[in-house]
Amino acid sequence: MMFSAAGCDLLFEESDDKDADNKFESFVQCLDNNDYDGIKSLFSQNIVADTATFDNDLDELLNYYDGDYVSYFPQLHGSGRDKDSGIEKKWYTMSYDVTTSEDIYRMAFIWYAKDTGDSGNVGIHSFYIIKAEDDPNYPQYSYGGDGLWTNGINIGLSWEILD
């Protein structure tokens, strides 16, 4: 399935799903191991440099996430591509429910897999996490944070879906 608008293609392919899951698994492994440097390295260098509170936010994330990883369930995968003026970008929009020995967490990402114009953009741009019990949309809807996709690490934010 492919959608196109103004030079931006949204493609949903099995290989993108696998790549997204692999990236996600790397993130969860670092999170489960309290690997501060490993998590930081998965974020876009530009996002880390441009987010004044990044290190504090990462400390808060490591304190927020509790328990040992048990399993995950993918809620949403999407990929986008943009080819403009010889620059190629590719990103994933991902949402997962993660079960640990202590809790269920909902996680959402915008993760740039490619940017031929600026390699500093490659990596996680936006990350959201919330405990399932604190998300008013659980389990009916996939998690997308507060819908703003703010760069960096965002903890405990959700938006209410009005029926």
Secondary structure by P-SEA (a helix, b strand, c coil): cccccccbbbbbcaaaaaaaaaaaaaaaaaaaacaaaaaaaaccaaaaaaccaaaaaaaaaaaacccccccccccbbbbbbbbcccbbbbbbbbbbbbbcccbbbbbbbbcccccccccccccccbbbbbcccccccccccccccccccccccccbbbbbbcc
